[in-house]
Amino acid sequence: MNATSSSPLRVAIIGAGQVAEKVHAAYYRTRDDLRMVAVCDSSEAQARDFAGRYGIPLACTDVQTLLNEARPDIVSVCSPNRFHYEHVMQALAAGCHVMCEKPPAMTLDEADAMRRAARQAGRVLAYDFHHRFALDARMLREQVQAGVLGEVYVTTAKALRRCGVPGWGVFTNKALSGGGPLIDIGIHMLDAAMYVLGFPAVRRVSAHSFQRIGTHKHSGQFGEWDPAAYSVEDAVFATIEFHHGGILRLDTSFALNIPQQSIMNVEFCGERAGATLFPAQVYQDRDGKLITLCERQSADDNRHMRSMKAFVDHVQGQPVTIADAEQGFIIQQLVSAIYEAAEKGTFVEL
Ligand SMILES: NC(=O)c1ccc[n+]([C@@H]2O[C@H](COP(=O)([O-])OP(=O)(O)OC[C@H]3O[C@@H](n4cnc5c(N)ncnc54)[C@H](O)[C@@H]3O)[C@@H](O)[C@H]2O)c1
């Protein structure tokens, strides 16, 4: 690490878009033990603008220049999915700790190489699966661990939007994103569900995928898109079977004809009690009446900042849990298996 105990850690950001601004820089600027020293974007104007807003001394368009000239301790990878692998590998090779945006990568092989590179370099590689950092997720994890729900045998995760195709970025471009709602938003509820369940071993996966709206409509609640260039799925419905006999169902869409604008939640059904993630609530039937065993009044909205804090604290040696490269690999494995099962129309064994 380039910093001494008295000098701030040097931070660099790759991909100066909206998540870099609203989450990464927004968090880093709150700490006086960190200093943002460089930003890189394929668009020079974007990099310069970003650097100007945050007083960052180096703005460039080349990742290797950023690593060589700024010598960062920490790198945030906020580029489109297609570039996560190469940017993470470059940063690890330069000896940096890395916070990479989700999804980890485009393929299972890439996520595997990334976790091995982090291990070999002895550096932290974290993924920004921030929903598991909500106090709601922590509360439910503790309840599951304490046995309050009994064995959880049915979990339903939903990341659904009614006509919520992103009108910005490259989220409808398969070559740059690797997929649609599953790899973009479904992956968040998948990670949160797996975290609360304690990452049980997966036996096999089945799935159905649809492309019925994105290629026909052109506008929705998040602006306009080009239906002729829409190359990702618009909905996926998957069932993950665990070795212990339970199942996790995942429903995710950018556009589905449902009454709600958006649903991002998980329900856990155990033998003794059930639970809802946002806001966290644990309930039980007593003689036909629903009893609340514990609850949060409203969902924790500070989860994104908690995700960033966990990463930095972990880099500094504090014993805090992060969404690490090993768990990121498992999530990528599930996403890949779901796409494969949907494409082949068969079960995919893990
Ligand atoms: N954790 C979350 O909730 C969350 C939220 C939004 C986005 N994301 C993830 O963050 C990443 C970026 O998403 P965004 O919404 O900020 O997109 P964005 O389009 O706003 O920003 C991406 C930026 O990367 C730049 N870029 C493109 N190719 C590049 C390259 N080769 N090298 C360097 N820069 C490059 C673009 O010019 C753009 O400025 C995606 O992987 C996305 O999945 C995560």
The ligand as a MOL file (V3000), in Angstrom:
LIG
                    3D

  0  0  0     0  0            999 V3000
M  V30 BEGIN CTAB
M  V30 COUNTS 44 48 0 0 0
M  V30 BEGIN ATOM
M  V30 1 N -24.7760 -1.4520 -7.6520 0
M  V30 2 C -25.7530 -0.8080 -8.3040 0
M  V30 3 O -26.8580 -0.6450 -7.8070 0
M  V30 4 C -25.4920 -0.2550 -9.6620 0
M  V30 5 C -26.2500 0.8160 -10.1380 0
M  V30 6 C -25.9850 1.3020 -11.4250 0
M  V30 7 C -24.9820 0.7200 -12.1960 0
M  V30 8 N -24.2630 -0.3200 -11.7030 0 CHG=1
M  V30 9 C -23.1960 -0.9420 -12.5140 0
M  V30 10 O -22.1790 0.0360 -12.7210 0
M  V30 11 C -21.6280 -0.0640 -14.0330 0
M  V30 12 C -21.7770 1.2900 -14.7490 0
M  V30 13 O -23.1350 1.6300 -14.7870 0
M  V30 14 P -23.6230 3.1600 -14.8760 0
M  V30 15 O -25.0920 3.1370 -14.6260 0
M  V30 16 O -22.7680 4.0400 -14.0570 0 CHG=-1
M  V30 17 O -23.3820 3.4120 -16.4360 0
M  V30 18 P -23.0060 4.7930 -17.1540 0
M  V30 19 O -23.2820 4.5340 -18.5960 0
M  V30 20 O -23.6590 5.9410 -16.4710 0
M  V30 21 O -21.4230 4.9230 -16.9020 0
M  V30 22 C -20.4540 4.0940 -17.4820 0
M  V30 23 C -19.2570 4.9720 -17.8270 0
M  V30 24 O -18.2040 4.1070 -18.2800 0
M  V30 25 C -17.5870 4.7370 -19.4030 0
M  V30 26 N -16.9100 3.7180 -20.1940 0
M  V30 27 C -17.4020 2.9560 -21.1910 0
M  V30 28 N -16.4500 2.1180 -21.6550 0
M  V30 29 C -15.3350 2.3620 -20.9240 0
M  V30 30 C -14.0210 1.8410 -20.9420 0
M  V30 31 N -13.6710 0.8530 -21.7840 0
M  V30 32 N -13.1230 2.3510 -20.0660 0
M  V30 33 C -13.4680 3.3330 -19.1990 0
M  V30 34 N -14.6980 3.8750 -19.1580 0
M  V30 35 C -15.6220 3.3830 -19.9890 0
M  V30 36 C -18.7080 5.4570 -20.1230 0
M  V30 37 O -18.2190 6.4940 -20.9500 0
M  V30 38 C -19.5310 5.9630 -18.9490 0
M  V30 39 O -19.1320 7.2610 -18.5470 0
M  V30 40 C -22.3670 -1.2200 -14.7100 0
M  V30 41 O -21.6000 -2.3900 -14.5630 0
M  V30 42 C -23.6490 -1.3700 -13.8960 0
M  V30 43 O -24.1480 -2.7070 -13.8690 0
M  V30 44 C -24.4910 -0.8010 -10.4570 0
M  V30 END ATOM
M  V30 BEGIN BOND
M  V30 1 1 1 2
M  V30 2 2 2 3
M  V30 3 1 2 4
M  V30 4 1 4 5
M  V30 5 2 4 44
M  V30 6 2 5 6
M  V30 7 1 6 7
M  V30 8 2 7 8
M  V30 9 1 8 9
M  V30 10 1 8 44
M  V30 11 1 9 10
M  V30 12 1 9 42
M  V30 13 1 10 11
M  V30 14 1 11 12
M  V30 15 1 11 40
M  V30 16 1 12 13
M  V30 17 1 13 14
M  V30 18 2 14 15
M  V30 19 1 14 16
M  V30 20 1 14 17
M  V30 21 1 17 18
M  V30 22 2 18 19
M  V30 23 1 18 20
M  V30 24 1 18 21
M  V30 25 1 21 22
M  V30 26 1 22 23
M  V30 27 1 23 24
M  V30 28 1 23 38
M  V30 29 1 24 25
M  V30 30 1 25 26
M  V30 31 1 25 36
M  V30 32 1 26 27
M  V30 33 1 26 35
M  V30 34 2 27 28
M  V30 35 1 28 29
M  V30 36 1 29 30
M  V30 37 2 29 35
M  V30 38 1 30 31
M  V30 39 2 30 32
M  V30 40 1 32 33
M  V30 41 2 33 34
M  V30 42 1 34 35
M  V30 43 1 36 37
M  V30 44 1 36 38
M  V30 45 1 38 39
M  V30 46 1 40 41
M  V30 47 1 40 42
M  V30 48 1 42 43
M  V30 END BOND
M  V30 END CTAB
M  END
